[in-house]
Amino acid sequence: MAHPATTPLAAARCRIASGASTARAAAGGMPQELPFALLAERGMVVGGHRGMGMNAVGAPPGARAGAVRERENTLLSFGRAAQHAAVSFVEFDVQVTKDGCPVIFHDDFILTQKTEALYERRVADLLLEEFLSYGLQKESHKVSKPLLRRMEDGRVLTWNTEEDDSLCTLQEVFQHVSPHLGFNIELKFDDNIIYPSGSLTCALQAVLQVVFQYAGNRPIFFSTFQPDAARIARELQSIYPVLFLTEGGTAKYNDERRNSLDNAIRVCQEYDLHGVVSEVRGVLKNPSAILKAQELNLALLTYGQLNNVWEAVYLQYLMGVNGVIVDLVEEISNAVEDFSKPDLSQSTFSNSSGTGEMHEAFSQQQLGFLLRLIPELIQQPH
C-alpha cells in the first residue's frame, strides 16, 4: 500500500487551515443537528446521493440508477435536488487537491484521453487548476480534457450524461446551493492507501476551513469510510455530527473496523461519533443493529441500490431506520413523504382511534409480510 507524500505547498495550506479550525473550535457554537433534529419531526429523512443520484456509467439498459440526467456531484445536480421539498440533504464526496483545495469528486482517479493514449491521475495529486480542466468548462475559451471513467470490470467509458456541468469546489457548493439544503459531506480517502495521522489531519483541516467560513446556518454532517479520519474529524471540532460509513459486512477489508455493522457501532462508541451510514443490505441482514443503535442514541442511515426500491425503503421506515440516501430522488422522497404522514397510516392500516393501537396494528400487519421479503431483497442485483 502506498503512503501519500506531503508537498511544501500542501504543508503550508495545512498550517493555515489548522489556525482557522482551532479558532472556530475555541469559539464554540451550537451543533447543527441534521439529521438529528429532523429525525424526531419526520421519522425518516431522505438524502440525494451525489445530488440527484449517482451516474451509472456503463449500466445495462433499463438500470434504474441510469435514469439520472445530470452529472453527479455538480452544482446542477445539487440545485435540482434542492428544489424537492421532501429532500433534507444531499450527499457528496470531498477530496483535497495537492495544493490544499477541497473539491467534489467521487472516484480516486480521474481519466482523460489524448489521441489513443489514456491518462489517469489521482485526484489528490492534482493541483486545483489541473482538476478543473477536466470536462465541461465554465469559460468558453478554455480547452477541456475529455472526462472518462474506469468501471469496476476495468472498462474505460466516456462519461456522458443528458445534461452536463463543470467540476466544482466545496466552496462553490456552499456559495451556489440553497442554504436550506443540508449537506452530508463524505470525507473521501483511497482504500488502498495507509494514511499517516498527519496526512489525514491536514486534509480534514482544509475541509473544515471551508466549512467554517461558508456554512452559516446550513445543516451539515460528515461521514467517512476511513475510521481514523472519522476519529480525527470528531477531535478537530464539536460543531457538526460525524457518522461512520460502512458496507455492513457486504465486503471485506484488512481493517476489521470496516467489516460489519456491529463493528461500525463499536467504532461510534469508541470515537464518540454520532451514528452510522450503512449499506442497506447490511442492515437487512442484521436488523437487531437498529435497536442497538437506538439504545446508544446513534443515528442510523442507509445507502445502496435497494434504496431505489420504495418497498425496501418502506420496510426500513417500519424498522426504525432514520434516513435513506437514494438515487431516484424524486420518486423515493415523494414515497417517504406519503407513508410518513400520520393520517395515511391511520386510514390505510388501522381502524383504531388510539395512537398506540394504531401503531401496533400498523406494525403487526405490515412487518410480518415485509420481513419475509428480506432474503429476496438482499439477493437483488446491485
N, C-alpha and C positions, 0 to 999 in steps of 0.2 A: 504494500500500500504506500502511496506517495504522501509526502508531507508538504504542505504549502509553504512557499517562501514569502518573506515579508520584505518589500522594497522600501528604500528610504522615504519615498513619497507616501506610500501607504502608512508607514510608521508615523509620519508627521500628521497625516489625517487622523490617525488613531488618537494621538495626543490631544488634538483639537476636540474630537468627539468625546473623549474622556472628560475634559473640562466641562463641556456642555451638559453631559448626563449627570455628572456629580452635582453640579449646581442645581439642576432641576430636582434631583432626588432629595437634596438638602432642603429645598423649598417645600417639599411635601405636596399635598394635594389629594383630593378625593379620587378614589379609584373609579375608572369608567367601567360600568358593570354590564357590558354586553359579553356574554348572553344572559347574565345572571338576573338583572332587573327585569328583562323581558320574559324570562322563563316563567316567573310567577304569574305574569299577566296573561301570557298566551298559551302556556303549556308546551309548545314546541315552536322553535324558531327555524326559519329557512334561510340558507345562505347560497348565493350563486357561486358555483365552482369556477374559479378563474374569470369571474364576471357572469356572463350569460351561459356559461358552460364551456367545458374543455373542447378543443378541436380534435375529433377522432380522425386524424390524418391517416389515410390508408385503410379506414374501416370498411368492412364489407357493405355493399349496397343495402339500404334499409336499416342500418345500425341506428339506434335511437339517438345516441350522442352525436351522430353525424349530421343531425338536423341543425346544429348550431350555425348561424350565419356569420357571426363576427369572429375576427381573430381573437383568441383567448388572451387574457392578461393585457388588455389595451383600454385606453380611455373610452373608446367607442363601446366596448363590451360592458365596462363598469357603469357608464352612463345609462345604457339601456336597462341594466338591472335596477338602477336607482328609480326608474320610472314605475316599477311594480311595488305597490304599497305593501304587499304581503312579504316582500323580501327584506329581511332585517339587516343583512350584511353581505358583502362579497369576500370570498377567499382569494388571495393571490400570493404568488411566490416572489420573495425578495432575495436577491443575491447582491454582493458588493463587488464592484469593479476593482481593478488593480490600483486605480487612483482614489479609491475610497468612496465611490458614489453608489448608494443603493438603487438598484434597477429592478424592473419587473420582468421576470422570465422564468419559465419552469425548468427547462432542460439544463443539465450541467454543461453541455456543449452546444455551440451554435455553428451551423454549417452553411456554406455557400459554395458556388461553383464558378470557375473561370475556364472557358472553353470546355475541355474534357476533365480537367483536374478538380478534385474535391478538396475543399479546405475546411478543416474542423478545428475550432478553438474553444478552450474552456472559457466560460463567461467571466469567471473570476480572474482570468489572466488578461483580459482586455481593458484598455483604457475606455473611459466613458465615450469619447468621440468615436472610437472604433466600434463599440457596441451599437451605438445609434446609427451607424452607417449601413446596417443590415435592414433589408425590407423597405417598405414604403417610407419616403422621406417627407418631412414637413415642408421643406423648401424645395421648390421645383427644380432649382438649378443644381441641386446636389445629386450626384450619381449614387444610386443604391446598389447594394450587393444582393443578389437573389437569396431568398431565405429558404433553406431546405431543412428537412427533419429526418433523423435516423429512427427507424422503428425498432421495436424490441427484437424482431427477427433479423435485423441487420440491413434491411432495405432502406435506401435513401430516397425520399419522395419530395416532390415540390409541395411546399406548404401553401396551398391555395384555399381561400375562403370566399364566400359570396361577397362579403364586404371587408375590405382591408383597413388597417390602421397602422400607424408607426409604433415602434417600440418606445417605451417611456420610462421615466424615473419615478421613484417613490414620491419625490417632492411634487411632481406634476400631478400625480393621482390625488394627493391632498388638495392641491390648488384647483383642480378642474372637476372633481366629482362632488355631487351634492353632499353637504356636511351632515345631512340627516342619515346618510347610509353608513352603517357600521363597516369596519374593516377587520377581517381576520388575516393578519399578516403572518404568512408562513415563512419562517426563517429557514432558508434553503441551504443545505450543505450536501456535498458529494458523499454518498455511502461508501465509496472506495478510497476515501482519504482519512487518515488518522490526524485529527486536528489538535495541535497543542492548545492548551487553555488560552495562551496569549493571542493566538490567531482568532479563536472564537470570540474572545472579548473585544478585540479590535473591530471585527465585523459587526458585532452586535452594537457597539458604541456608535458606529457610523449610522446604523439604522435608527437608534434611539435619538441621535442628534436631530434627524429629520422629523421624527415623530414628535419630539418635544417642541420643536419650533412651529410645526404646522398643524398639529392635531386639533387644537381648540377644544370644543366640547364633543367632538365626534366619538361615538362608542368604538373602542378598539380592544382587540385581544390578540395575543401572539400564540403561535403554535409551531412545533418543530418535531421532526423525527429524531433529531440529534439530542440524546439525553443530557449531555453536558452543556449543550447550548441552552436547553431549557433551564437547567440549574443556574447558569450564569445570567440569563435574561431575568430570572427571578431575583438574583442577588443584586443586579445593577439598578433595579428600580422596583418600586412597590405601587406604582400608579395603575398599571394595566395588567389584567389577568394573563397568565401564561398556562397554556394547555399542552399536554404531551400527545403527539401524534403516534399512532401505532397501527400496524396491519393486523393486529389482534390474533396473531398466530397463523395467519394465512400465508406467511413467508418466513424464511429462516435467516437469521443473521448471526454473526460471531458474537455480537453484543447481546447477552441474554435479556437485558432490559427491554429489548425490542420484540421479543418472541412470543408474547402472549398478552391478553388483555389484563389478566391478573398482575403480571409484571408491570404493566403500564400504571396500574393503580398504585402499586408499591412505589414506583418512581415518584408519583404525585405526593405520596405520603412523605417520602424521604426528602424531597426537594421543596416541599411546601408549595406545590403547584395547585392550580385551580380546577383542573379537570382533564379529561381525556377526549381526543378525537380519534375514533377507531374506524377501521374498515368495517362496513356494516355486517359482513359475514362473520367477523369475529364476535360481534355482539349476539347475533342469532345463534351461534354455536355455544355461547356462554351467557345465557340470559340472567343467570344469578349475579353477574357482574353489575347489572343495573342497580340491583338492591344494595350491593356493596358500595357502589359509588354514591348512592343516595344517603346511606348511613354515614359516609365520610364527608358529606356536603360537597361532593365533586360534581361539576357539570359533566354530562356525557353527550357528545355529539358523534355523528357518524358521517362517512363519505363512502363512495363506491357506486358501481353501476346499478346495484339493486335500488339505490335511492332514486333512480329514474322510473321505478315501478311504484305507482301510488299505493297499491295494496301492501307492498313491503314497508312503505313509509307509514301507512296506517297502523300496521302491526307494531312498529316501533313506538308510535304515539300511544297505543294502548299499554305497551310495556313500560312506558315512562322515560323513553329517550328524550333528551332535552332539545335536540336540534338536528337538522339534516343539511348536508351540503350537497347540492344537486346540479345536474347539467341541464335538465329540462325545467328551466327556472319558472317559466310562466305556468306550465301545466301543474307542476308539483306544488308551487306556492299557492295556487288557487285551490288545489285539493286540500292542502293543510288548513287553509283559511276556512274552508267549508266544514271539514269534520272537527274543527276545533270550536265551532260555535255551540254553546250550551243548548240552545233551542233545537238544533239539529239532532244532538244526542238524545234529547228527551222525546222528540216526536218520532224518531226513527226506531229507537232501540228499547224504549221503555214506556209502559203505560202508567208507571207510578208517579206520584206527585212529589214525593220527598227526594231531596238531592242525594242522600246516602243510598236510598233504594234504587234510584235511577242509575247511579254509578255501579252498584253491584250487579244489577240486571244487565247493564251495558257490558261489563267485563265478562260475566259468565257467558253471555250469549255470543260474544264475539271472539274472545280469546281461545276458547276450545276449538273453534273452527280454524282460526288463523294459525294457531300453534302447530296444527297438523300440516300446514303448508311450509313450515320452516325447512325441512330437508329438501323439498323441491326448489325453494328459493335459493338455498345455498348452492345448489348444483347448477344454477343457471349460468350460461356463458357470461364472461365479464371481460 
